[in-house]
Amino acid sequence: MRLALLALLMVLPLLEIALLVKFGQAVGVWLTIAEVIASAVVGVGILQRQGLTMFVRTQEAVMRGEPPVGAMLDGGIMVIAGTLLIMPGLITDTIGLLLLIPPVRHLIAGRMVAGMFGSGTVRVDTFEDDRRREPPPRDDQRANDGGGPVIEGDFERLDERTVDPRKNPPGNKT
């Protein structure tokens, strides 16, 4: 994965330069410069607008009682689109423009969610007296008793504790 990312970071600028030169030869230098500036202006506008929009949409989702994951992913993809539009080049501009299309954004967000949650496992560690306990055995180490998942933890019922502050004021150790 790292090698592919490194190759992309090395090859993408070279491809962008080559395409800009060819585009400039085909349509002219001034139109090429205008395209680069116009896409950067659009990208900056998207980034400026997206911060407040994502915040409002996230709040609306929470107010409706829905998890704000969809609004946040959609806003994050829009930020990526704006960033790609700011970068000079035809490839990044094309990808940025594609990310502005709502069905494309929803498709990518759906695949991201499926990739994050589809094959993952959830593990909750508990702590006792500020010291870490030994982690519970994994599901494949635990004997399968046919029941549901086992959730370990400590609890204290506060309604069973009776404390009268008049009898034992703070700081008085009796």
C-alpha positions as CSV (number, residue, x, y, z in Angstrom):
1,M,0.0,0.0,0.0
2,R,2.8,2.4,0.9
3,L,4.6,1.6,-2.4
4,A,1.5,2.3,-4.4
5,L,1.0,5.6,-2.6
6,L,4.6,6.6,-3.2
7,A,4.3,5.7,-6.8
8,L,1.1,7.7,-7.1
9,L,2.7,10.7,-5.5
10,M,5.6,10.5,-7.9
11,V,3.7,9.7,-11.1
12,L,0.7,11.9,-10.7
13,P,2.5,15.3,-10.9
14,L,4.4,14.1,-14.0
15,L,1.1,13.0,-15.6
16,E,-0.5,16.3,-14.6
17,I,2.3,18.4,-16.2
18,A,2.3,16.3,-19.4
19,L,-1.5,16.7,-19.7
20,L,-1.4,20.4,-19.0
21,V,1.3,20.8,-21.7
22,K,-0.8,18.9,-24.2
23,F,-4.0,20.7,-23.2
24,G,-2.1,24.0,-23.6
25,Q,-0.9,23.0,-27.1
26,A,-4.5,22.1,-28.1
27,V,-6.5,25.0,-26.7
28,G,-3.9,27.7,-26.0
29,V,-1.9,28.9,-23.0
30,W,-4.4,31.5,-21.8
31,L,-7.3,29.1,-21.8
32,T,-5.2,26.5,-19.9
33,I,-4.2,29.1,-17.3
34,A,-7.9,30.2,-17.0
35,E,-8.9,26.6,-16.4
36,V,-6.4,26.1,-13.6
37,I,-7.4,29.4,-12.0
38,A,-11.1,28.8,-12.4
39,S,-10.9,25.3,-10.9
40,A,-8.9,26.6,-7.9
41,V,-11.5,29.4,-7.3
42,V,-14.3,26.8,-7.4
43,G,-12.3,24.5,-5.0
44,V,-11.7,27.4,-2.5
45,G,-15.4,28.2,-2.7
46,I,-16.4,24.6,-1.9
47,L,-14.0,24.5,1.0
48,Q,-15.3,27.7,2.5
49,R,-18.9,26.7,2.2
50,Q,-18.4,23.1,3.3
51,G,-17.3,23.7,6.9
52,L,-20.5,25.4,7.9
53,T,-22.7,23.2,5.8
54,M,-21.2,20.0,7.3
55,F,-21.7,21.4,10.8
56,V,-25.3,22.3,10.2
57,R,-26.1,18.9,8.5
58,T,-24.4,17.0,11.4
59,Q,-26.5,18.9,13.9
60,E,-29.7,18.3,12.0
61,A,-28.9,14.5,11.9
62,V,-28.3,14.5,15.6
63,M,-31.6,16.4,16.2
64,R,-33.5,13.8,14.2
65,G,-31.9,11.0,16.3
66,E,-29.8,9.7,13.4
67,P,-26.1,9.0,13.6
68,P,-24.3,11.9,11.8
69,V,-22.0,9.5,9.9
70,G,-23.6,10.1,6.5
71,A,-23.5,13.9,6.8
72,M,-19.9,13.8,8.0
73,L,-18.8,11.4,5.2
74,D,-20.6,13.5,2.6
75,G,-18.9,16.6,3.9
76,G,-15.5,14.9,4.0
77,I,-15.8,13.8,0.4
78,M,-16.8,17.4,-0.5
79,V,-13.7,18.7,1.2
80,I,-11.6,16.2,-0.8
81,A,-13.3,17.4,-4.0
82,G,-12.5,21.0,-3.1
83,T,-8.9,20.1,-2.3
84,L,-8.5,18.3,-5.6
85,L,-9.9,21.2,-7.5
86,I,-7.4,23.6,-5.9
87,M,-4.5,21.4,-7.1
88,P,-3.4,22.4,-10.6
89,G,-4.0,19.7,-13.2
90,L,-6.6,18.0,-15.3
91,I,-6.6,14.6,-13.6
92,T,-7.2,16.1,-10.1
93,D,-9.8,18.5,-11.5
94,T,-11.7,15.6,-13.2
95,I,-11.7,13.6,-10.0
96,G,-12.8,16.6,-8.0
97,L,-15.6,17.3,-10.4
98,L,-16.7,13.7,-10.2
99,L,-16.8,13.9,-6.4
100,L,-19.2,16.8,-6.7
101,I,-21.9,14.6,-8.2
102,P,-24.2,13.3,-5.4
103,P,-24.6,9.7,-6.7
104,V,-20.9,9.3,-7.0
105,R,-20.4,10.7,-3.4
106,H,-23.0,8.3,-2.1
107,L,-21.4,5.4,-3.8
108,I,-18.0,6.2,-2.4
109,A,-19.4,6.9,1.1
110,G,-21.2,3.5,1.0
111,R,-18.1,1.7,0.0
112,M,-16.1,3.5,2.7
113,V,-18.7,2.5,5.4
114,A,-18.8,-1.1,4.2
115,G,-15.0,-1.2,4.2
116,M,-14.8,0.2,7.8
117,F,-17.6,-1.8,9.4
118,G,-18.1,-4.7,7.1
119,S,-15.1,-6.7,8.1
120,G,-14.2,-5.1,11.4
121,T,-14.6,-6.3,14.9
122,V,-15.5,-4.2,18.0
123,R,-13.5,-4.7,21.2
124,V,-14.2,-2.9,24.4
125,D,-11.5,-2.9,27.2
126,T,-12.5,-2.0,30.7
127,F,-10.3,-0.5,33.3
128,E,-10.3,-1.0,37.1
129,D,-8.7,1.3,39.6
130,D,-6.8,3.1,36.9
131,R,-4.8,-0.1,36.2
132,R,-5.2,-2.0,33.1
133,R,-6.5,-5.5,33.6
134,E,-5.5,-8.5,31.4
135,P,-7.6,-8.3,28.3
136,P,-10.4,-10.8,28.1
137,P,-9.8,-13.7,25.8
138,R,-10.7,-13.2,22.2
139,D,-13.8,-14.9,20.7
140,D,-11.7,-17.6,19.1
141,Q,-10.0,-18.4,22.4
142,R,-13.3,-18.5,24.4
143,A,-15.3,-21.7,24.6
144,N,-18.3,-21.4,22.5
145,D,-21.3,-21.9,24.8
146,G,-23.9,-21.1,22.2
147,G,-24.8,-17.8,23.9
148,G,-24.5,-14.3,22.7
149,P,-21.5,-12.0,23.0
150,V,-19.9,-11.6,26.5
151,I,-19.5,-8.1,27.7
152,E,-17.3,-7.8,30.8
153,G,-17.2,-4.9,33.1
154,D,-17.7,-3.6,36.6
155,F,-20.6,-1.7,38.0
156,E,-21.8,-0.1,41.2
157,R,-25.5,0.5,42.0
158,L,-25.6,4.1,43.3
159,D,-29.2,3.7,44.5
160,E,-28.2,1.1,47.1
161,R,-25.6,3.3,48.7
162,T,-27.1,5.4,51.4
163,V,-24.9,8.3,52.4
164,D,-26.2,11.0,54.8
165,P,-24.1,14.1,54.5
166,R,-25.2,15.4,57.9
167,K,-23.9,12.3,59.7
168,N,-20.5,12.3,58.1
169,P,-19.5,15.7,56.6
170,P,-16.6,15.8,54.1
171,G,-13.2,15.8,55.7
172,N,-14.4,14.2,58.9
173,K,-13.1,10.6,59.1
174,T,-14.8,8.7,61.8
